[in-house]
Amino acid sequence: MAKRVKILEIGEVEIWEEKLRILVSRYPAGGQVFVGLQVKESGEPYTDLSTNMRAHGAEVADDEVVIKTWSENEHVIEPMLQSGFFEDTGKRVPAGFAEAQIWRFKSAAHVPAP
């Protein structure tokens, strides 16, 4: 039987005049933090902000999240950093032909349990 993953809503952000829920959880493989955005009004997924690099051997602390900053996520990076929920650690990990950023939660209350 597959392990059930608990998803928490930690807040909201507005991007391009769209109100979005910030959802956090843990990836089943490796246990790294997952962060996704969901359209508040419809409940439709907006984007997965995180990428699961711990499953590929990256060293990531339990209060950190690996952020996909390229492609469809480029426009959400600045608003998410300005949201007050995260801070950029300055650490980077290779992700194919790109580099993923490692962010940390500003509040321990927003870190999902391992």
Phi and psi in degrees as a GROMACS rama.xvg file:
@    title "Ramachandran Plot"
@    xaxis  label "Phi"
@    yaxis  label "Psi"
@TYPE xy
-71.4962  144.596  ALA-2
-70.9464  132.452  LYS-3
-78.7859  135.993  ARG-4
-107.159  125.648  VAL-5
-84.2541  131.544  LYS-6
-110.897  128.476  ILE-7
-111.604  140.981  LEU-8
-97.1462  118.449  GLU-9
-100.665  -11.079  ILE-10
165.257  -164.534  GLY-11
-135.217  158.621  GLU-12
-144.625  149.649  VAL-13
-109.319  125.645  GLU-14
-132.581  124.451  ILE-15
51.5719  46.0332  TRP-16
63.0548  20.2783  GLU-17
-113.813  124.953  GLU-18
-81.3096  125.808  LYS-19
-124.277  139.519  LEU-20
-83.8071  140.373  ARG-21
-98.7355  116.009  ILE-22
-110.681  137.219  LEU-23
-128.082  151.071  VAL-24
-162.667  -160.6  SER-25
-129.117  139.572  ARG-26
-69.5608  137.107  TYR-27
-61.4994  -37.7332  PRO-28
-88.3442  109.232  ALA-29
94.0345  -21.926  GLY-30
75.0013  10.4026  GLY-31
-67.948  156.096  GLN-32
-67.8939  136.827  VAL-33
-107.144  136.765  PHE-34
-129.542  126.235  VAL-35
-131.769  158.87  GLY-36
-116.004  140.288  LEU-37
-131.853  137.45  GLN-38
-64.9556  123.19  VAL-39
-61.8204  -46.2932  LYS-40
-66.4466  -43.5147  GLU-41
-102.678  -19.3392  SER-42
81.1816  3.48568  GLY-43
-72.3609  143.465  GLU-44
-62.311  141.155  PRO-45
-103.715  -54.4073  TYR-46
-165.726  154.933  THR-47
-92.3152  115.916  ASP-48
-79.1593  -32.4259  LEU-49
-93.8788  165.639  SER-50
-137.182  142.967  THR-51
-87.3793  85.1165  ASN-52
-90.0485  -19.533  MET-53
-62.403  -34.1258  ARG-54
-64.3141  -17.2137  ALA-55
-106.315  14.8058  HIS-56
96.944  2.86158  GLY-57
-71.5263  141.629  ALA-58
-85.2119  110.621  GLU-59
-134.387  126.206  VAL-60
-69.4795  161.469  ALA-61
-64.314  -23.3414  ASP-62
-99.9727  14.0234  ASP-63
-113.837  158.278  GLU-64
-138.615  138.331  VAL-65
-89.3753  122.053  VAL-66
-105.958  128.677  ILE-67
-82.1837  108.898  LYS-68
-101.827  1.48944  THR-69
-106.914  175.297  TRP-70
56.0258  -127.331  SER-71
-67.4718  -10.0085  GLU-72
-95.9542  -6.88362  ASN-73
-52.82  -41.7573  GLU-74
-77.1824  -11.1427  HIS-75
-96.6693  -12.1604  VAL-76
-62.7583  -53.7178  ILE-77
-62.9131  -48.2862  GLU-78
-59.8516  -35.743  PRO-79
-68.5427  -39.922  MET-80
-66.921  -35.1573  LEU-81
-76.6364  -12.0666  GLN-82
-66.6642  -21.3454  SER-83
90.4033  -0.999177  GLY-84
-89.0771  -23.8071  PHE-85
-133.208  159.598  PHE-86
-135.983  145.437  GLU-87
-79.0965  126.064  ASP-88
-79.8019  -15.5769  THR-89
86.9405  -8.93512  GLY-90
-81.717  147.143  LYS-91
-133.874  150.009  ARG-92
-131.304  140.64  VAL-93
-64.9801  138.698  PRO-94
-138.554  83.2074  ALA-95
67.0949  -122.743  GLY-96
-91.5531  6.6036  PHE-97
-123.589  178.827  ALA-98
-123.744  129.967  GLU-99
-93.7176  145.633  ALA-100
-91.817  148.57  GLN-101
-106.957  120.002  ILE-102
-108.469  160.09  TRP-103
-122.165  145.064  ARG-104
-69.5436  137.06  PHE-105
-75.9592  -25.4211  LYS-106
-122.567  129.845  SER-107
-62.2697  -23.5094  ALA-108
-66.1756  -19.4917  ALA-109
-93.9777  -5.88006  HIS-110
-81.6998  120.7  VAL-111
-68.5353  146.439  PRO-112
-62.4417  140.4  ALA-113
